[in-house]
Amino acid sequence: MKIQPRISLAILTLTALLLPAIAAQAQPAKPAAPTTLSFNWEGSYGRANILVWPFRPGGRFEQLVTEQTNGTIKLDIKEKLFGLMDSAFAIGDGRVLMGTQSIPAASGTYPLLDFGGIPGFFSEMPAGATEFASAFLDPKIMAVWDNYSKQAGFKIVGTAISLANNALWGNKPIRTLADFKGVKMRASGRTQTSALRALGGSPLTLSMAEIEEALSRGTVDAIMTSKSFGAERGLMQLTKHVSIWPITPIFAQFIAINIKAWEKLDQPQKDGILRASAILTREMATTIEQMDLTYTLWIRSTKTEVITPADGEVKKAMEMMQPVVKEWLEIAGPFGKDVLRIGAQYAKGPSASFIRDMAK
């Protein structure tokens, strides 16, 4: 009869011992600390530039990364850790784990990425931004980027798009093809340089810090850049004309992550970064449309005259771009035709038809 109380006491004792362990297992696990990725905020084009502003601390890109990774990735954004020419190399060797790189600035090293800068391949803005974003993010082209950049130590996850680099700021109006002859122009990147040379111009390479002085001293006759960059740099005070030619329809940066850092992420984190980058890339078109209208009105409110060439002149200029495309294919490497072939599914610019044929 005394056994029953002893059994009950044993059960109570065992229960008391097990309850803390059971309760501990029932407690939700503490969330792991977020993975921190250092990010190079490359601001050479100016903080307000659409290529730069979304990547500021607390900006749109950081918000998207936090949202799409459920807070498991934190970007440690630092301004100008590495400059315009160095960002991709710093990401590749791990000096910084993420960041952006100007495509035209790196076109001598990574010419394949400058396919958006081929004259007339993509439409004028804002439609061109949508076309380029769709092409850049096509799964087949993203696979090409993986093969292309892995040896350099980084993975490309998206792109940021600026206003078209289509404005020639100078004191001579460029209304016709004949007006290009002998004009000394500051150019951005290898593809744009080839295009201006094909039209009869004399393109030169200058750092951005030199452009105002070079223009005022006559070292160059014109600066090839965007409406927004030229206006914000005060070129309206130095020039009488800005001539709009579709020389560089897409002026972009790519968003990259160090490949070793990428491989350490879990799949939900990788998917989140890709989604965040794609969302930002696709959001650009609407913003660019508004920017184009705003800067056009700003320029027209000044003494600088906006010159728009006749359609026939633009058509003749685009017909002269076949040697530029041929040169691009020669330097772009084995993936060149693949990128143009896939991109041509989205591109609707004035050169898209013959570029499609050259990619066969």
C-alpha positions as CSV (number, residue, x, y, z in Angstrom):
1,M,0.0,0.0,0.0
2,K,3.0,2.3,0.5
3,I,4.2,1.7,-3.0
4,Q,1.6,4.0,-4.6
5,P,2.6,7.2,-2.8
6,R,6.3,6.5,-3.6
7,I,5.4,6.1,-7.3
8,S,3.4,9.3,-7.3
9,L,6.3,11.1,-5.6
10,A,8.8,9.8,-8.2
11,I,6.5,10.9,-11.0
12,L,6.2,14.4,-9.5
13,T,10.0,14.6,-9.1
14,L,10.6,13.5,-12.7
15,T,8.1,16.0,-14.0
16,A,9.7,18.8,-12.0
17,L,13.1,17.9,-13.5
18,L,11.8,17.6,-17.1
19,L,9.6,20.7,-17.2
20,P,12.5,23.2,-17.5
21,A,14.0,21.2,-20.4
22,I,10.6,21.0,-22.1
23,A,10.0,24.7,-21.6
24,A,13.4,25.5,-22.9
25,Q,12.8,23.5,-26.1
26,A,9.4,25.2,-26.5
27,Q,11.0,28.7,-26.4
28,P,11.5,30.2,-29.9
29,A,15.2,30.2,-30.9
30,K,16.8,33.6,-30.7
31,P,17.2,35.0,-34.3
32,A,20.7,34.8,-35.6
33,A,22.6,38.1,-36.0
34,P,22.2,39.4,-39.5
35,T,25.0,38.9,-42.0
36,T,26.8,42.2,-42.5
37,L,28.1,43.1,-45.9
38,S,30.4,46.1,-46.4
39,F,29.1,48.2,-49.4
40,N,31.1,50.7,-51.5
41,W,28.8,53.7,-52.2
42,E,30.6,55.1,-55.2
43,G,29.6,58.8,-55.5
44,S,31.8,60.3,-58.2
45,Y,28.7,61.2,-60.4
46,G,27.3,63.2,-57.5
47,R,25.1,62.2,-54.6
48,A,21.9,63.3,-56.3
49,N,22.6,61.3,-59.5
50,I,20.1,58.5,-60.0
51,L,23.1,56.1,-60.3
52,V,24.2,57.1,-56.8
53,W,21.3,58.2,-54.6
54,P,19.5,54.8,-54.3
55,F,22.6,53.3,-52.7
56,R,23.0,55.9,-49.9
57,P,22.9,54.7,-46.2
58,G,19.2,54.0,-45.5
59,G,18.3,54.5,-49.2
60,R,16.1,52.5,-51.5
61,F,18.5,49.7,-52.1
62,E,19.2,49.1,-48.4
63,Q,15.5,49.2,-47.7
64,L,14.9,46.6,-50.4
65,V,17.7,44.3,-49.2
66,T,16.3,44.4,-45.6
67,E,12.8,43.7,-46.8
68,Q,13.6,41.0,-49.3
69,T,15.9,39.1,-46.9
70,N,13.6,39.5,-43.9
71,G,16.3,41.5,-42.1
72,T,18.9,38.7,-42.3
73,I,21.4,40.9,-44.3
74,K,22.6,44.3,-43.2
75,L,24.5,46.6,-45.5
76,D,27.4,48.5,-44.0
77,I,27.4,51.4,-46.6
78,K,30.5,53.6,-46.7
79,E,30.9,56.4,-49.2
80,K,33.8,56.3,-51.7
81,L,35.8,53.6,-50.1
82,F,37.0,52.9,-53.7
83,G,36.8,55.2,-56.7
84,L,35.1,55.1,-60.1
85,M,37.8,53.0,-61.7
86,D,38.4,50.7,-58.8
87,S,35.1,49.5,-57.3
88,A,34.8,46.2,-59.2
89,F,38.4,45.2,-58.5
90,A,37.9,45.9,-54.8
91,I,34.7,43.8,-54.7
92,G,36.5,41.1,-56.6
93,D,39.5,40.8,-54.2
94,G,37.4,41.2,-51.1
95,R,38.5,44.6,-49.9
96,V,34.8,45.4,-49.9
97,L,32.0,42.8,-50.2
98,M,29.4,44.7,-52.2
99,G,29.0,47.8,-54.3
100,T,28.4,49.4,-57.7
101,Q,30.7,49.9,-60.6
102,S,30.2,52.3,-63.5
103,I,30.0,50.2,-66.7
104,P,31.4,52.9,-69.1
105,A,34.3,53.5,-66.7
106,A,35.1,49.8,-66.7
107,S,34.4,49.2,-70.4
108,G,38.1,48.8,-71.2
109,T,38.2,45.9,-68.8
110,Y,34.7,44.5,-69.0
111,P,33.5,45.5,-72.5
112,L,30.7,42.9,-72.6
113,L,28.8,44.7,-69.9
114,D,28.6,47.8,-72.1
115,F,26.2,46.3,-74.5
116,G,23.6,48.9,-73.5
117,G,25.9,51.7,-74.7
118,I,25.9,50.5,-78.3
119,P,24.3,53.4,-80.2
120,G,20.7,52.8,-81.2
121,F,20.4,49.3,-79.8
122,F,17.9,50.3,-77.1
123,S,15.3,53.0,-77.5
124,E,15.5,56.6,-76.2
125,M,14.5,57.1,-72.6
126,P,12.3,56.1,-70.8
127,A,11.4,53.1,-73.0
128,G,15.1,52.2,-73.3
129,A,15.4,51.8,-69.6
130,T,12.6,49.3,-69.5
131,E,14.1,47.4,-72.5
132,F,17.6,47.3,-71.0
133,A,16.4,46.2,-67.5
134,S,14.4,43.3,-69.1
135,A,17.4,42.3,-71.1
136,F,20.0,42.6,-68.3
137,L,17.8,40.6,-65.9
138,D,16.9,37.9,-68.5
139,P,17.9,34.5,-66.9
140,K,20.1,33.6,-69.9
141,I,22.0,36.9,-69.7
142,M,22.3,36.6,-65.9
143,A,23.9,33.2,-66.5
144,V,26.4,34.8,-68.9
145,W,27.3,37.4,-66.2
146,D,28.0,34.5,-63.8
147,N,30.4,32.9,-66.3
148,Y,31.9,36.2,-67.3
149,S,32.6,37.7,-63.8
150,K,33.3,34.7,-61.6
151,Q,37.0,34.6,-62.5
152,A,37.2,38.3,-61.5
153,G,35.9,37.3,-58.0
154,F,32.4,38.9,-58.1
155,K,28.9,38.1,-59.0
156,I,26.6,40.7,-60.8
157,V,23.2,40.9,-59.3
158,G,21.5,43.9,-61.0
159,T,22.0,47.3,-62.5
160,A,21.2,50.9,-62.0
161,I,20.3,53.1,-65.0
162,S,20.9,56.8,-65.6
163,L,19.6,59.3,-68.1
164,A,20.9,58.6,-71.6
165,N,24.4,59.9,-72.2
166,N,23.1,61.7,-75.3
167,A,23.8,65.4,-74.7
168,L,26.7,67.2,-76.4
169,W,27.3,70.4,-74.4
170,G,29.3,73.0,-76.4
171,N,29.3,76.4,-78.1
172,K,28.8,74.9,-81.6
173,P,25.4,73.4,-82.4
174,I,25.6,69.8,-83.8
175,R,22.6,69.7,-86.1
176,T,23.9,67.4,-88.8
177,L,26.5,64.7,-89.3
178,A,28.8,67.2,-91.0
179,D,28.9,69.2,-87.8
180,F,30.7,66.4,-86.0
181,K,33.8,66.7,-88.2
182,G,36.9,67.6,-86.2
183,V,35.0,68.5,-83.0
184,K,37.0,67.7,-79.9
185,M,34.7,65.9,-77.5
186,R,35.1,64.5,-74.0
187,A,33.8,60.9,-74.2
188,S,32.9,58.4,-71.5
189,G,34.0,54.8,-72.1
190,R,35.2,52.8,-75.0
191,T,32.0,52.2,-76.9
192,Q,31.0,55.9,-76.9
193,T,34.5,56.9,-78.0
194,S,34.2,54.5,-81.0
195,A,30.8,55.9,-81.9
196,L,31.9,59.5,-81.8
197,R,35.0,58.7,-83.9
198,A,32.8,56.9,-86.5
199,L,30.7,60.1,-86.8
200,G,33.8,62.2,-87.6
201,G,34.4,63.6,-84.1
202,S,37.7,63.7,-82.2
203,P,36.9,62.1,-78.8
204,L,39.2,62.6,-75.9
205,T,39.4,61.1,-72.4
206,L,39.3,63.5,-69.5
207,S,38.5,63.0,-65.8
208,M,35.3,64.5,-64.6
209,A,37.3,67.0,-62.4
210,E,38.7,68.5,-65.6
211,I,35.7,69.0,-67.8
212,E,34.8,72.6,-66.9
213,E,38.3,73.9,-67.2
214,A,38.9,72.0,-70.4
215,L,35.7,73.4,-71.9
216,S,36.5,77.0,-70.8
217,R,40.1,76.8,-72.1
218,G,39.1,75.2,-75.4
219,T,41.0,72.0,-74.8
220,V,37.7,70.4,-75.9
221,D,34.9,71.8,-77.9
222,A,32.1,69.8,-76.3
223,I,31.3,67.5,-73.4
224,M,29.3,64.3,-74.1
225,T,27.3,63.5,-71.0
226,S,23.6,63.4,-69.9
227,K,21.2,66.3,-69.5
228,S,21.2,65.8,-65.7
229,F,24.9,65.6,-65.1
230,G,25.7,68.5,-67.4
231,A,23.0,70.7,-65.8
232,E,24.1,69.9,-62.3
233,R,27.8,70.6,-63.2
234,G,26.8,74.0,-64.4
235,L,27.6,73.5,-68.1
236,M,24.7,75.8,-69.0
237,Q,26.8,78.7,-67.8
238,L,29.7,77.6,-70.1
239,T,27.9,76.5,-73.3
240,K,25.5,78.0,-75.8
241,H,24.1,74.7,-77.0
242,V,23.3,71.2,-76.0
243,S,22.8,68.9,-79.0
244,I,20.8,65.7,-78.3
245,W,22.1,62.6,-80.3
246,P,21.3,59.0,-79.4
247,I,25.0,58.0,-79.1
248,T,24.8,56.2,-75.7
249,P,21.2,55.2,-75.0
250,I,22.1,53.4,-71.8
251,F,24.5,54.7,-69.2
252,A,24.5,52.2,-66.3
253,Q,26.3,50.8,-63.2
254,F,26.2,47.2,-62.3
255,I,25.6,46.0,-58.7
256,A,28.0,43.3,-57.6
257,I,28.9,41.1,-54.6
258,N,32.1,39.3,-53.8
259,I,31.8,35.7,-55.0
260,K,33.1,34.2,-51.7
261,A,30.7,36.3,-49.7
262,W,27.9,35.2,-52.0
263,E,28.7,31.5,-51.5
264,K,28.5,31.9,-47.7
265,L,24.9,33.1,-47.9
266,D,22.0,30.7,-47.5
267,Q,19.5,30.3,-50.4
268,P,16.8,32.6,-49.0
269,Q,19.4,35.4,-48.5
270,K,20.7,34.9,-52.1
271,D,17.1,35.0,-53.5
272,G,16.4,38.1,-51.4
273,I,19.4,40.0,-52.8
274,L,18.5,39.0,-56.4
275,R,14.9,40.2,-55.8
276,A,16.0,43.5,-54.2
277,S,18.4,44.2,-57.1
278,A,15.8,43.3,-59.8
279,I,13.1,45.5,-58.1
280,L,15.5,48.5,-58.1
281,T,16.5,47.9,-61.7
282,R,12.9,47.9,-62.9
283,E,12.0,50.9,-60.8
284,M,14.4,53.1,-62.7
285,A,12.3,53.6,-65.8
286,T,9.6,55.6,-64.1
287,T,12.1,57.8,-62.3
288,I,14.1,58.4,-65.5
289,E,11.0,59.6,-67.4
290,Q,10.3,62.2,-64.7
291,M,14.0,63.3,-64.6
292,D,14.2,63.7,-68.4
293,L,11.2,66.0,-68.4
294,T,12.5,68.0,-65.4
295,Y,16.0,68.5,-66.8
296,T,14.7,69.4,-70.3
297,L,12.5,72.1,-68.8
298,W,15.4,73.4,-66.6
299,I,17.8,73.6,-69.6
300,R,15.1,75.4,-71.7
301,S,14.6,78.0,-69.0
302,T,18.2,79.1,-69.5
303,K,20.1,80.7,-72.4
304,T,21.4,77.3,-73.5
305,E,19.6,76.1,-76.7
306,V,18.5,72.5,-76.9
307,I,19.3,71.2,-80.4
308,T,17.4,68.2,-81.7
309,P,18.6,66.8,-85.1
310,A,16.2,65.9,-87.8
311,D,15.1,62.2,-87.9
312,G,16.9,61.8,-91.2
313,E,20.2,62.8,-89.7
314,V,19.8,60.4,-86.8
315,K,18.9,57.6,-89.1
316,K,22.1,58.2,-91.2
317,A,24.1,58.3,-88.0
318,M,22.8,55.0,-86.8
319,E,23.5,53.4,-90.2
320,M,27.2,54.4,-89.6
321,M,27.3,52.3,-86.4
322,Q,27.9,48.9,-87.9
323,P,31.7,49.2,-87.6
324,V,31.2,50.2,-83.9
325,V,29.1,47.0,-83.3
326,K,31.7,45.0,-85.2
327,E,34.5,46.4,-83.0
328,W,32.4,45.8,-79.9
329,L,31.9,42.1,-80.9
330,E,35.7,41.7,-81.4
331,I,36.6,43.0,-77.9
332,A,33.6,41.6,-76.0
333,G,34.8,38.1,-76.3
334,P,33.0,34.7,-76.8
335,F,29.8,35.8,-75.1
336,G,29.3,38.9,-77.3
337,K,26.9,37.4,-79.8
338,D,24.9,35.6,-77.1
339,V,24.3,38.9,-75.2
340,L,23.3,40.7,-78.4
341,R,21.0,37.9,-79.5
342,I,19.2,37.8,-76.1
343,G,19.2,41.5,-75.8
344,A,17.7,41.9,-79.2
345,Q,14.5,40.2,-77.9
346,Y,13.9,43.3,-75.9
347,A,15.7,46.1,-77.7
348,K,13.6,48.3,-80.0
349,G,16.1,51.1,-80.9
350,P,16.9,52.3,-84.4
351,S,19.9,50.0,-84.7
352,A,18.3,46.9,-83.2
353,S,17.4,45.4,-86.6
354,F,21.0,45.2,-88.0
355,I,22.5,44.4,-84.6
356,R,20.1,41.4,-84.5
357,D,21.4,40.3,-87.9
358,M,25.1,40.8,-86.8
359,A,24.5,38.6,-83.7
360,K,23.5,35.6,-85.8
